[in-house]
Amino acid sequence: KISLLQDIEKKIDEKSENIKDTIDLVQFLKVLFSEDKATFFISEDSKYIFFLTQIEGTSQRDALKITRKLYSNADEAKKWRNYILQYIHPDRSNHPLAKQACQKLDELYGDMIRA
């Protein structure tokens, strides 16, 4: 919980000048602390794109369900990546940050298979 609070504080400090980013952060916090997380995002692609592009660190790993197993098992890492990719790939998602989210997903996946 301390790590999460530190991530939140850091994001607020970094993004306090941009109202849209601050609103996105508040929306993320609502998701973290709501009982029904599944209904907050309008779609699966928007959920994964938000997690990939708007948060970092422990909060991001928790939201994306990144575990140590993904770093030690290339097949599991590939399944994880492909599952998320089916929602965020620019050919399937019209979200303006879909390409950026794919780049971040590839970066995370690359870290897993190089571990």
Residue frames as qw, qx, qy, qz and C-alpha x, y, z in Angstrom:
[[0.000, 0.885, 0.466, 0.000, 0.00, 0.00, 0.00],
 [0.310, -0.759, 0.110, 0.562, 2.87, 2.38, 0.71],
 [0.374, -0.090, 0.613, 0.690, 4.27, 1.78, -2.77],
 [0.158, 0.644, 0.674, 0.327, 0.85, 2.50, -4.30],
 [0.159, -0.923, -0.260, 0.235, 0.55, 5.73, -2.32],
 [0.378, -0.550, 0.336, 0.664, 4.04, 6.76, -3.41],
 [0.323, 0.231, 0.694, 0.601, 3.12, 6.05, -7.06],
 [0.028, 0.823, 0.556, 0.114, -0.03, 8.14, -6.66],
 [0.279, -0.851, -0.040, 0.443, 1.81, 11.02, -5.04],
 [0.405, -0.280, 0.511, 0.705, 4.47, 10.96, -7.77],
 [0.240, 0.464, 0.701, 0.486, 1.82, 10.99, -10.52],
 [0.076, -0.908, -0.402, 0.094, -0.04, 13.88, -8.92],
 [0.341, -0.716, 0.184, 0.580, 3.20, 15.88, -8.70],
 [0.378, -0.081, 0.642, 0.662, 4.17, 15.05, -12.29],
 [0.095, 0.438, 0.725, 0.524, 0.80, 15.72, -13.83],
 [0.087, -0.644, -0.536, 0.539, -0.60, 18.52, -11.73],
 [0.015, 0.426, -0.201, -0.882, -0.13, 21.07, -14.53],
 [0.269, 0.015, -0.710, -0.651, -2.25, 19.13, -17.02],
 [0.578, -0.048, 0.361, -0.730, -5.93, 18.90, -16.03],
 [0.841, 0.177, -0.339, -0.382, -6.72, 16.00, -18.40],
 [0.548, 0.255, -0.756, 0.253, -3.91, 13.89, -16.94],
 [0.160, -0.177, 0.643, -0.727, -5.07, 14.75, -13.42],
 [0.746, 0.045, 0.072, -0.660, -8.62, 13.70, -14.32],
 [0.781, 0.236, -0.564, -0.126, -7.26, 10.43, -15.78],
 [0.260, 0.254, -0.787, 0.498, -5.39, 9.80, -12.54],
 [0.448, -0.084, 0.458, -0.763, -8.50, 10.43, -10.46],
 [0.837, 0.138, -0.214, -0.485, -10.41, 8.00, -12.67],
 [0.610, 0.266, -0.732, 0.147, -7.71, 5.40, -12.13],
 [0.037, -0.199, 0.715, -0.669, -7.94, 5.88, -8.38],
 [0.693, -0.007, 0.152, -0.705, -11.69, 5.37, -8.55],
 [0.823, 0.200, -0.490, -0.206, -11.03, 2.05, -10.27],
 [0.378, 0.288, -0.777, 0.413, -8.54, 0.97, -7.64],
 [0.099, -0.038, 0.682, -0.723, -10.86, 1.72, -4.78],
 [0.662, 0.002, -0.109, -0.742, -14.21, 0.77, -6.26],
 [0.644, -0.106, 0.718, -0.242, -15.90, -2.51, -5.52],
 [0.765, 0.457, 0.453, -0.012, -17.01, -3.11, -9.10],
 [0.249, -0.563, 0.445, 0.651, -13.92, -2.46, -11.20],
 [0.425, 0.202, 0.782, 0.408, -15.31, -4.17, -14.29],
 [0.234, 0.789, 0.559, 0.104, -17.86, -1.48, -15.09],
 [0.223, -0.763, 0.000, 0.607, -15.63, 1.58, -14.79],
 [0.127, -0.356, 0.569, 0.731, -14.04, 1.49, -18.24],
 [0.648, 0.418, 0.030, -0.636, -16.24, 1.74, -21.31],
 [0.892, 0.359, -0.247, -0.120, -14.33, -1.09, -22.99],
 [0.903, -0.286, 0.120, 0.297, -11.55, -3.58, -22.45],
 [0.644, 0.440, 0.044, 0.624, -9.29, -1.72, -24.88],
 [0.071, -0.838, 0.073, -0.536, -9.69, 1.55, -23.00],
 [0.767, -0.630, 0.107, -0.052, -8.91, -0.23, -19.73],
 [0.880, -0.080, 0.150, 0.443, -5.70, -1.85, -20.99],
 [0.444, 0.632, 0.064, 0.632, -4.62, 1.27, -22.89],
 [0.324, -0.869, 0.078, -0.365, -5.06, 3.33, -19.74],
 [0.841, -0.500, 0.171, 0.120, -3.05, 0.87, -17.67],
 [0.819, 0.154, 0.181, 0.523, -0.27, 0.78, -20.27],
 [0.385, 0.579, 0.119, 0.709, 0.01, 4.49, -21.00],
 [0.234, -0.794, -0.047, -0.560, -1.06, 6.36, -17.88],
 [0.687, -0.674, 0.229, -0.148, 0.40, 4.53, -14.90],
 [0.522, 0.555, -0.619, 0.188, 3.79, 3.03, -14.09],
 [0.061, -0.448, 0.751, -0.481, 5.59, 0.95, -11.52],
 [0.101, 0.058, 0.943, -0.313, 3.90, -1.32, -9.04],
 [0.490, 0.402, 0.360, -0.685, 0.46, 0.10, -9.79],
 [0.559, 0.472, -0.439, -0.522, 0.86, -0.75, -13.47],
 [0.225, 0.230, -0.947, -0.015, 2.15, -4.25, -12.75],
 [0.260, 0.186, 0.805, -0.500, -0.76, -4.90, -10.41],
 [0.545, 0.468, 0.127, -0.684, -3.35, -3.53, -12.84],
 [0.585, 0.479, -0.530, -0.385, -1.94, -5.61, -15.72],
 [0.938, -0.233, 0.199, -0.162, -1.55, -8.71, -13.53],
 [0.561, 0.610, -0.531, 0.177, 2.16, -8.97, -14.22],
 [0.835, -0.514, 0.178, -0.080, 3.62, -11.72, -12.03],
 [0.285, -0.638, 0.689, 0.194, 7.05, -13.27, -11.57],
 [0.728, 0.157, 0.666, 0.045, 5.78, -16.32, -13.43],
 [0.580, 0.800, 0.139, -0.060, 5.58, -14.23, -16.61],
 [0.060, 0.866, -0.491, -0.068, 9.31, -13.49, -16.30],
 [0.385, -0.405, 0.829, 0.020, 10.22, -17.14, -15.85],
 [0.547, 0.277, 0.788, 0.053, 7.90, -18.73, -18.41],
 [0.008, -0.229, 0.438, 0.869, 8.08, -17.43, -21.99],
 [0.111, -0.352, -0.841, -0.396, 4.91, -19.28, -23.03],
 [0.184, -0.701, -0.613, 0.314, 2.90, -17.68, -20.24],
 [0.141, -0.524, 0.045, 0.839, 4.38, -14.27, -21.08],
 [0.019, -0.006, -0.655, -0.755, 3.35, -14.72, -24.72],
 [0.158, -0.550, -0.811, -0.124, -0.20, -15.73, -23.71],
 [0.191, -0.683, -0.376, 0.596, -0.40, -12.67, -21.46],
 [0.079, -0.370, 0.297, 0.876, 0.82, -10.37, -24.24],
 [0.071, -0.172, -0.777, -0.601, -1.47, -11.87, -26.88],
 [0.131, -0.626, -0.752, 0.161, -4.48, -11.65, -24.59],
 [0.087, -0.707, -0.181, 0.678, -4.00, -7.91, -24.08],
 [0.113, -0.252, 0.534, 0.799, -2.96, -7.36, -27.70],
 [0.072, 0.425, 0.845, 0.318, -6.29, -8.69, -28.95],
 [0.072, -0.830, -0.501, 0.236, -7.93, -5.66, -27.34],
 [0.174, -0.825, 0.033, 0.536, -5.44, -2.87, -27.96],
 [0.519, 0.022, 0.552, 0.652, -4.00, -3.57, -31.41],
 [0.133, 0.418, -0.081, -0.895, -4.53, -0.51, -33.64],
 [0.231, -0.034, -0.772, -0.592, -6.25, -2.74, -36.24],
 [0.326, -0.458, -0.827, -0.023, -8.91, -3.57, -33.64],
 [0.268, -0.692, -0.439, 0.506, -9.03, -0.46, -31.46],
 [0.276, 0.772, 0.247, 0.516, -9.82, 3.07, -32.59],
 [0.496, -0.811, -0.134, 0.280, -8.38, 4.50, -29.39],
 [0.327, 0.913, -0.197, 0.143, -5.93, 7.35, -30.11],
 [0.257, -0.728, 0.624, -0.118, -3.32, 5.82, -27.77],
 [0.983, 0.046, 0.137, -0.115, -3.56, 2.26, -29.15],
 [0.728, 0.545, -0.297, 0.291, -0.20, 2.45, -30.93],
 [0.038, -0.676, 0.528, -0.513, 1.53, 3.87, -27.85],
 [0.777, -0.336, 0.379, -0.372, -0.04, 1.14, -25.70],
 [0.967, 0.245, -0.052, 0.039, 1.21, -1.56, -28.11],
 [0.449, 0.652, -0.446, 0.417, 4.72, -0.14, -27.89],
 [0.356, -0.563, 0.541, -0.513, 4.59, -0.27, -24.08],
 [0.939, -0.085, 0.212, -0.256, 3.16, -3.80, -24.17],
 [0.843, 0.438, -0.241, 0.197, 6.01, -4.89, -26.46],
 [0.124, 0.678, -0.527, 0.497, 8.51, -3.27, -24.10],
 [0.640, -0.411, 0.469, -0.450, 7.07, -5.11, -21.09],
 [0.981, 0.139, 0.076, -0.110, 6.94, -8.38, -23.00],
 [0.619, 0.615, -0.391, 0.294, 10.54, -7.91, -24.18],
 [0.194, -0.621, 0.587, -0.482, 11.64, -7.45, -20.58],
 [0.851, -0.200, 0.343, -0.343, 9.88, -10.70, -19.67],
 [0.962, 0.270, -0.008, 0.041, 11.44, -12.87, -22.34],
 [0.456, 0.663, -0.439, 0.400, 14.93, -11.42, -21.77],
 [0.501, -0.657, 0.396, -0.401, 14.78, -12.14, -18.03]]
